Amino acid sequence: MAPLALPLTPLRTSREQDTHPAYALQLPAVASSVCTVRAAVRERLHALGLGAQVCDDALLVISELVTNVIAHTVSDRVECRLYIGAGHLRLEVEDQIRAHTLPAPRTPDPESQGGRGLLLVGAVSSAWGVKDAPHGPGRIVWAELPSRTEECH
């Protein structure tokens, strides 16, 4: 089987976002929180009536970003936020204590178990990036997806 090859997406600037999130959730930075945040985001996107593809992509993105906080920081908690803008959905994941290096896509060895998360985020997002949290030593990784109006399943 050929290794998964996805194009690298450079970090790009975001569109202006709404002032208040459409949804926010704070969870402990533990592995079981990935399942919890996926279920909560799925429920919220379903309630908002977003398209099935947007929902699938958003669940992939939020899972990868939360997993990165758990794997690469020493944070006790993770905060997830969703913003709905004109034609786009913005997902943000904030840690408490930023890692020593910036999140960046890697090119993992084909046999590696991990290292593909940000490649996937870049492949399904229209834009993504990293910024320092405005208050405290945390960091926010965000991604934007184009939104649709079909129902989420």
C-alpha angles and dihedrals in degrees: 000000000000117000118257108266117191127173116254112244114207121229107267135184120265133237117251111284133215116269095239128036119248086222136007131185131181119201139169112269094248132121095254089061090072090067091044094051092046091054093046094048092046090053093047094047090048089053090050091052097234121166123274093244092050089049093050092047093046091051091051092049096046091047093052095045094048091046089053091054090051094045102039108031136053093229120144092207141023127209121208124194134184123203124188115206136167102305097341145080119215121202121194130187118190126193126198099229119029120228120248091254132046117255108259136163114264133198102233125200110264090246094050117116094215144013099094100093100099091041087059092045090052092047096055100032127082088213139354138176150152132252136170115258111258093231121036136357097302132112131222122216112193137184133187128211128187109251128225132193101231117112119272116233 
